[in-house]
Every structure is written in structure tokens, then in C-alpha cells.
Amino acid sequence: MPPHRSAQWYSGDDRNSYIHRAWMRRGLPSGAFDGRPHIAIANTASALTPCNAHLDEVSRSVADGVHEAGGIPLNLPVMSLGETQVRPTAMLWRNLAAMAIEEMLRANPIDGVVLLGGCDKTIPALLMGAASVDLPAVVVPGGPMLTGTFRGVPLGCGTGVWQLSEEVRAGTLSAAEFTRSESSMIRSKGHCNTMGTASTMGLLSEVLGMTLPGVAGTPAPDSRLLEAAHETGRLVVDLIGRDLRPSAVMTRASFLNAVVALAALGGSTNAVVHLLAIAGRLGVDLTQDDFDRVGSHVPLLADLQPAGRFLMDDLYRAGGLHAVLAEVRDLLDPAAITVTGRPLVDYLDAARVYDREVIRTRERPLQPEAGIAVLYGNLAPDGAVIKPAAASPELLTHRGPAVVFDSIEDLHARLDDPDLDVTPDSVLVLRGCGPRGYPGMPEVANMPLPAKLLAGGVRDMVRVCDGRMSGTAYGTVVLHVAPEAAAGGPLAKVRTGDVIVLDVPNRRLEVDAPGFEDREPAPEAVAAFTRPSRGWERLYTATVGQANTGADLDFLLGSSGDEVSRESH
């Protein structure tokens, strides 16, 4: 077997190898530089990313496993993105985190990496960075929090926020009671316990083959997560011995399996932009249309919020990810492997369902067709997406007049105006919220409903936006409209009163207004687009792609491998 990559730093007796070894001799065993593999533990733990705050504990279990298998574990804190905290949106920095992770993995004397993430953007960023450097890698998802209760019923984090805040605006819940629900919602360590983006990407990392099979979805407080972390530490040493790299695991077959799983789980629409971005780093031919072609007719089997009733620890209790995948096994590509080297489908033989209310059969699904639908038309030449599982069935075919908001500030200023000309048949349109326009493509597409309609009992309307929505959200929301308004998309031309035609069965999103295509963008919309003058925001807006290709930066597509050509001294 050839020497490990880290030997390029540590072997030899010249000045440079001396420097590399000497500065690392701070308690490492005497044989640390005798050819043992050096493993980075890319750790996104941060007090400002509350969903990942427990990952230092997980890191210690990984390190124990690495030691046991004869490797050298090295904690590597990497950029962490707290979905609930950073402004204007965590998505603005997903690509920056991925770029920083890639560069640190390449620049350091490591032979492999364990990726610790949980909160929405952390697992995508870790996988994007690891894919670009392509060293042996494995993910440990941080896991969901336990279920909290409020007023005697389970409370799904994220989803409960949208529900309860609308109750306050409708006058059916007091502000004091709303505040009291905060500690009930966040009961334990871990990420959102609904089938939001964090849960979706944790589960899909396993479907992609990048976790120890059976780990994804383990609740964060469960001691079995630490057991799995220890075993993952052992596994990564074996991965290096077999030279099994992300590019060999995350193939087109793996991504198409993830599309099937996304539909069966009722996962987040955000998975579309994340999977496209990860595939782009690997050079895998995955398109937005694959989500519709492969996934749109897959039945929804997991009865989880926001599309259903239960929460993530219920899924784990009911049999977990493998139990869901076993129901759609015939739709999965058996060639796709995992980090163990064995096909994913091999692990489904032992799957069992222990609660048929939580995990449905193919014959009795929650919904018969639940995958992402991709819409096209004169309002979305490059496509838009909708999650039918979270929408109101009666609104999936709809015609109504547009009520247009030129920015999030415009929305907040006018939405609850009693004089706003809006009815339940209106279509709320929010623009300037794409990757360039905001910047960063925030989770604002699931616009709150006008207060006067809420008071009248309305709980859903058709909404159209070039931004994203939280995976914990619900409603008849058309999002990721491409091109976005700030990139010259026709969304910038829509005027209040234009008739919007939504036809999900026929995959159409149109504006029915004379001369629409020949209009100039609305000056009010253009004036609201961001125009950063410096820093990351300027680089981001100048180079970011559109939602239909994953919203990555154009110069980050593809990979650069793990080679470093020059010494540091």
C-alpha cells in the first residue's frame, strides 16, 4: 500500500518535515507519525448554531473510534451556520462554508475526514466541500430533537411556529401563550424534529451512501448516536485503507435514490438546491427535472409534519429510514453503494415497520403522488418547484389575480393593511428574494396570509416567490422561480391584477395578461434588489447560479482534488 497522504508532510528528516511533526507533538503518541492515518473531524459545533451545539460530544466518540482503529483523530472546527440566527439568511453562506471546508481539508495533512453536521446548511456545505476535495469521508448527522408538547399535543419545531404565529395574528391565541410555547417546542438538543431541511438532509446523506447505514434519524439525545459515532471513527480508518472516496459513493444512481427517498419521506424542497449543488461538485449529471421525472409519482409514506401528523422520534420508533426505503425498494437502484462498500439495498432486508400509522404501506399511502413537481411557463422559463404533499389539493389548479410585493419590506408594510385589495382567490407574489436579489435566497416564500383573511378563516392561498421556504413550512407555495427577478426573470414584470395560472397536474405556471412578455421590469422591483459594494456578498451576487442549478458559485463547480503542490516554508 502506498504511503498515506499525510506522509507528504511528516515523513523525512528535512527542515519542513521537522516543523510539521514538531508543532503537532503535543500529547500525540510516539508512533503518531509512523504511517498511521490522520483523520480530521470536521466539526460544525457552535453555541450560535444551537442545533449543532452537542457535536463536541459526538466528536469525542468519533475520536475514540479512530484511536481504537489505529488512526490519529484531529478536531477541525469549521464554519457553522445557524439557520435560526444568522441574517439575512444562512443560505448566503452555504457556498462560503463549503469553500472554506474544501480548502481546509486540502491544505492540511489529513488522509480522511468525518463530517459532523445537523442544522440545515451544515450537512450540504460539508458534503459539497468533501466532494470537491474527494478524500475518504463519512457523515455523522447530529440528529433531531425529542418531541415537546404544548396544550397537551405534540409540537413540531418550525411547523408549530408557522401555525401558532398565524393563530396569534388571527386572534385565537394570546401573545403570552405564544411566548410560553417556546420552551415547549425546543425540548432537547438536536435539530428540528419535523421533516424539515435538517432532517431531510441528514436522512438523504445516508441514502447517498455517505453515513454508516442505520444511523441517520437517530435522535440527538439517544445514546445510540454516540455508539454510531464511535463506530464511524473506526469505519473512516477502514475507508482510507480501501481508498473509497465520495466520488465513488455519490454516483448518479445514489442521487436518483435520494430523489425517490425525498418523495417517500415528504422531505424539504430545499433538498432540490442542495442535491443539485453537491452533484455539481462531483460532475454528476443531475437536473431539476430529475426530481419530477423520478420522484413526482412516488407515494408519500412517512406521516410526518409538515405534510402529516408525527415527528422524527416517531419515525425512529416506527422503524426509521430503512423501513421507509424497504417500501420503495423496487424504485431504488441496487448498484448504489454506501461507505461500507456494500449496496444500500443490502441493508433493507432486516427493515421492519413497528407502527403503520407513522410509516404507511404502498397500498395505503398518505398521498399517492407526493414528490416535487417542477413547473414551467412564461413566469418560470427555467422552472419553479412546488411540494404537492404540503399544499391544499383544491389550490393545485387555480386562477387568480396577483397581489405583488416588491421586497420583504414591502410585504411586511402592506400585508395587513385593511385596505389591501386581496381575496382568498388572489395569488400573493413576492419577488427580489432569489440568490442575487436578497441576497442568498431566504426562506420567505411561505408568506403569511393577510390578517383580514385569517380572521375570516382562510388558512391557505397560492403564493409565488423566487426565494425558498423552510422545510418545516406548508401551504400552496410555488418557489425557486427561475430566473429570479434580479437575474432578468419575468417575475420582475408581474403587476398587481395580472391573472396567475397555476396548473400543477400539467406542470404550468403562467401569467395571463396581454403583452406580458414585452414589458420592462417594474422600477419598484429593480430598486429593491441588493447591490453590495464589498466582501462576500459582492462576490456571491456576481457569481452565484440560479436555483434550478443548485445556486452554487460558478467558479466552484467541479472539484480540485486533494493535491497541494507547494510547501509552506
N, C-alpha and C positions, 0 to 999 in steps of 0.2 A: 504494500500500500504506500503511495507517495506521502511525503510529509504533509501535515496539516497546514492550512493557510497561515495560521498564527506563527508557524516556524519561520516565515519570511521576516518577522520582527525579532524573534527570540533566539534563533539558532545562530551559531557562530561566535567568534571571540573578538570581533572588531568593536570599535567605539559605539556604533549605533546599536548593535545588539546588547551591549553592556547597558546603555542608557535605558532601552526598553525593558530589560529584565530588572535592573536595579530599582527603578522607581515603582515597580509592582511588588517588590519583596516587602510587603507589609502584613506578614502573617500567613502568606500562602505556604503550602507545604513545600519541602525542599525539592520535590520532583515536579513542581508545577510547570517547569519549562523543559521537561524531558520528552515532550511529544504528546502530552495529553491534550485533548480538545478543549478549547476555551469557548465558553458559552455566554453570550450576552443575554441578560434577561431584560428585554425592552419593556420598561415598567411605566405605565401612564398614571400611577397613583398620584393624587393631588388632593389637598383639602378643598381646593376650588373646583374640583371635579368630584362632587360628593358621591356619585355612583361608583367611582373607582377608588375611593379612599381606603378600602380594605385590601387593595392589591399588594401592599407591602407585606402583609401576612401571607398572601398567596405566593409572592416572590420567594419568601423563606422556604416554603415547602418545595418549590421548584429547585432551589439551590441544594436542598438536602438530596433530592433525587439525582441531580447532576453529580454531586460528590460521590454518592453511592455507586454510580456507574463509571466512576473514574475520570470525570471531567472537572473543569475549573469553572464554577459559576461566577459571573460578574454582573452585578446590578448596574443597569444602564437607564437612568431616568430619562424619559423622552417627553417631548411636548405633549401636553394633556389638554383636552378641550372639553370643558364643562358645558353641556348643552343648555342647562338651565341658567347659566350665569353670564357667559361672555356675550358682549354686544359688538356689532349689530346682529351677528349670527355665527354659530360655531362653524357653519359650512364655509365661511370666508377663509378659515384657516385649515380646513381639511388637507388641502394640497400643500400648504406650508409644512404642516406636521409630517405629511408623507415624504416631502422632500428632505426635511431635516433627519427623519428616521433613516431614509435611504443613505444619506451622506455619512451619518454616524456609524451605520453598520459597515459601510465600505471602508471608512477611514481607520477603523480600529482593528486590532489584532484578534479577531474572533473567527471561529470556524462554523458557528451556527447560532441560532437565536430562538428564544422562547418569547412570544408576543403576548403581553398581558393587557387586555382592554375590556371595556364594558360599555361605557357611555357611547351614545350614537356614533360619533365621528371617529372614535379611537380605534375600533377594530378595522373599519375601512382604511384609515390612514396607515395603520400598521401593516395591513396586507398589501397596500399599494407600494409602500416603501420596501417591504421584504421582497415583493415580486420584482421590483426594479433592480435590486442588488443580487437576488437569486442565490443566497446562501441557504443551506438547510434550515427550515423554520417550522415552528408549530405554535398554534394559538391556544391559550387558556382563557376562555371567556369568563369574565368576572361573575356572571350570574345575576338573576333577578332577585329583587327583594321579596320578602314574605307579604302575604295579604293582610292589609289593615281593614278595619271595619268602621263604619260611621252610620249612626242611626240604625244600628242593628243589621246592616247589609255590607257585603264586601265592597271595598272602594279601590278601583283601579287607578293607579297613579297616571297622570296625564289625562286619560279619558275622563276621570272624575273631575278634573279641573274644568274641562270644557262644559261638562254637564252642570256642575254646581254654579259656575260663574254665570251661565245663562239663566239659572234659577234666580240668582240674585237680581239680574237685570229684568227678569220677568216679574219680580216682586213676590216670589213664592219661597224664598229663603233669605233669612236676615244676614246682614254683613257679619254679625257676631258669630253666628253658626258657621258661616263660610270660613271664617278665620279659625274656628275651633277644629275644623276638619283637617287642618294642615298636618298636625302630628299624627292623626289617624291614618292619613294617606301614606306617609313615609314611615313605615313601621320598623324597618331594619336596614342593614347595609345591603348594597346591591343596586342594580339599575331598575328601570321601570318594569313593573310586573304585568303590564299589558303586552299584547303583541305589537308593540311599537318598534321603532327602528333598532333600539339596543337589543331587544330580544330577537328580532328578525336577523340581524347581522351576526349575533352570537350563534344562532342555530344554523344559519347559512354558511358560516365558516366551517362547521362540521360537514355540511353537505358538500362543500367544495373540497373536502378531504383534508383540511388543514388543522383539525383537532384530533386528539385521542378519541376514538369512537365511543360514544356514550356519555360524554362529558357535557356538551352544550345543553343549556337549560337547567343545569344543577343550580338550585337556589344558592345565593351568595353565603348565607349563614350555615349551610349544610356542611357538616364535616367531611362529606364525601368529595367536596370540591378541593379541599386540601389534599386528600388522598390522591385525587386525579392529578393535581399539580405536581405532587411528588413523582408520580409515575411518568408524567410528561417530561420531567427533568431527566429521568432515565432514558426515555424514548429519544430525546434530541441527540444524546450521545450516540445512540444506535443509528439515527438518521445520518449523522456525519460519517459514520463508518460505511454506510451504504451509498453515500453521496446522493441522497434523494432530495431534490431541490423543488421549490414551489412550481417552477415551470413544468416539471414532470407530473405534478399532482393536480394543479389547477388547469385542466385542459378544457377544450370546448365541451366535451361530454360532462365535465364537472359543472360547468356554468349552466348548461341546459338542465341538469338535475336540480340545480339551485332554483331555476325558474319554476319547475314543477313543484318543488317544496314550498316556494314562496306562495303559490296559489293555494295549495292544500292547507297551509298554516294560516292563510289570511294575513300575510305579512305586510310590512310597510311599503308604501310606494317609493320611499327613499332608497330602497334596495335597488331600484332601477338605476339611479345615477351612481350608486356605489359599485354595483357589479360591473356596469359598463366601464367605470374608471379603472377597476382592478384588471379587467380583461384588457384594457388599453395598454396597461403597463407590461402585460405578458405577450402582446401581439396576438391575442386570441380573437377570432372573428365572431364577435357577439354584437348584435344590434338591438336597438329598441324594439324593432318589430318581432324579434325572437320571443319577447315577453308575451306578446299577444298570440303569436302563432303556436307557441309551445304551451303556454300557461293558461290562456283565457278559458279553455274548456275543462280545466281541471276542477273537480269539486272541492268545496271548502269543507274540510273535515274536522278542524280544530275549533271548538265552540269557545273562542276567547275574545275578550274585549280588545278593540272596539267593535268588531263585527258581531260578537257573540256575548256570552254571559260570564265565562270563567276567567281565571288568571293563571300566571305562569307556574306557580307551585301546584295548581290543579293539573296542569299539563304533565308536570314531572310525576305527580302521584298517579296519574292515569296511564302512564306507560312511556311518556316522553316522546322525543323526536323520532326515535326508531319505530315506535308504534304507529305514528302517522305515516312515515315513509313506507312501512310494510303494506299499508292500504293502497299505495300507488306504485308499488314495486314494478308493475308491468310497464309503467311510464318512464322508469329510470334507466339510464344507460349503464349496463353492467360492467362496462370497460373502465369506468371512472374509479380511480384508486384513492386511498387515503394515505396519511403519513406513515401508517404501519406497513405500507406496500401492498395491502390486500384491498380488493374492491369494496366500495361502500356497501353494496348489496349483500355481501357476505355476512354483515353484522345484523341483518334484519331477520335472520332465521329464528333468533331467540326472542324477537319482539312480541310483547303481549299487551293487550288493552285491558285495563282494570276498571275503567269507567267509560261506558259507552255514551254517556251524556257529554263528556268532555271531548272524546275522540270518536267521531262518527264512522260508520261504515260507508263504503262507496254506494251502497244501496239506499242509505238513509243519511245523505249529507246535510250539512247546514244549508248549503246552497249548491245547486247542481253545476254551476259555472261561476268561478269566483276569481280567476286570475286577473291580472292587469289588462285593461283594454287600452289600445293606442288609437287615438282619433286623428284624422286629417281633415283638411278643408281650407277655405280661404282665410280662416282665422288662425290656423296652425299648419302652415305648409310643411314644416319639419316634424310635426306631430305634437300631441299632448297626451297625457295619461289620465285615467280615472280608475278608481278601485270600486267596481260594482258591489263588492261584498259590504262596503261601508256606506253605500248610497241608498236612497229611497227608491224602490223599484218603479214607482209611478212617475219619477222625475227623469228616468233614464232616456225617455223620449219626451222632448219638451221644446216649446217655442215661447219666447217671452222677450219683452223689451229690456235692453241693457240699462243698468244704473252704473255709471262709470266713476271710478275713483282713480285719480292720477298718482297717488302715493299712499303710503300707510298713514301719513299725517292727515291727508285729505279724508281718508276713510274715518279716522278717529274723530275728526272735526265735524263730519256731516252725518254719520251713520244714524245717530239717534235724534236727529233734528225732526221734530214733529211734522215739519212741512216737507220733508223729503218725499218726493214723488215715487213711491215704491209700493208694490203689492206682492202677495205671495207668488204671483206668476212672473215677477221681474227676475232678471238674471244679474247678480252682482258681479261686476268686473273690476278687478284690481290689477294695475299694471305698474311697471317700474320696479318689479320685485325679482327679476331674474338675476343670473350670476353677475352681469355687468351693472345693471341698473340700480341695485340696492346699496352696496354690492354684496354678493355672497349667496343670493337665492335663499331668503329666510323662510321659516315655516309660518307663513301668514295667509296661505291660500284658503284655509278653512275660516273665512271671515265670520265674525259674529253676526247674528241677524239683527236687523233694525229693531229697536226696543218696542216700537208700536206694534210690530208684527208678532214679536214674542208675547206681548201682553194679550194679543188676540189668539194665542195658541199655536202659532206657526213654529215648527221646530226644524224645518229643513227648507232650503231653497237651492237652486242651481247657482253655483259660484264658479268663476273662471279667473285664472291667475297665471302669471309666468313664474311664480315662486313655487315653493314646496308647502307641504303640510306635515305636521307631526304624525308619525306612525301611530300615535295613540288617538288621533282625531278621527272623526267620522263625518258623514254627510255627502251630498251630491256635489263633489268638488272636482272640477277639471283643472289640472295643474301641470307644471312643466311645459307650458305653451312655448313652442319654439318655431322660429326665432323669437326671443323675448323682445319686448318693446324697445329696449335700449340698444338692441342689435339690429334694428331696422324691421322688426317683425310687425305684422299687420295689427297686432293688439294695440299699437300706438294710434291707429286710425279710427278706432271704435268711438262712436259718440253715444251719449245717453239717448235712449229712444230707439236705437238700431235694434232690429229683431235678431236675437241669437237663436240658432237652431242646434239643439243637442240631440243626436241620434246615435246612442251607444250601440244598439244592435247592428247598425250599418256603419259604425265607426266614423261618423261625420261630426265636425264642428264647424259651423258656417255662420257668416253674417249675411242676413237677407236684407240688403239695403242698396238702393240704386247708386252706382258709381263708387262703391266702397273701395275697390282696388285702386282707383285713380286718386284717392285722397292723399293729402300730405299728412304726416303725423301731427297730432294735436299739440300746439305750442305748450299747453299746460303740462302735458306728459313729458315732453322733452326737457322742460325747465326743471322737472323733479328728478331727473336721472343724476346719479352721483358723478362727480368729477374730481376724484382725488388728485392731489398735486405731488404726493411723495409716498415713499415707503411701500409696504407690501400691497396696500390697496391699489396703488398705481400700477404696480407690476401685474397684479391679479386682473384688474379690469382690462389691461392691454393684451393679455394672453389667454384668458380663460375661454374655454369652449362652451357650447350650449348644452342644455340638459339632455338632449337626445343623443349626445356622445359621451356623457358622463361628467361634464363640467370640470374636466381636468385642464391644466395649463398646456398649451400646445407644445412647449419645449420639454414637457415631462413624459410625453407619450413614449412607450417603448421602455427599454431597460439599458443600463450601462454595465451590468455585471459587477463582479467583486474585485476586479483588478485595480491596484493602486501603483502607479508607475514610478513614483519618486520617493526618496527618503525624506525625513523631516529635519535632518541635521547634515 
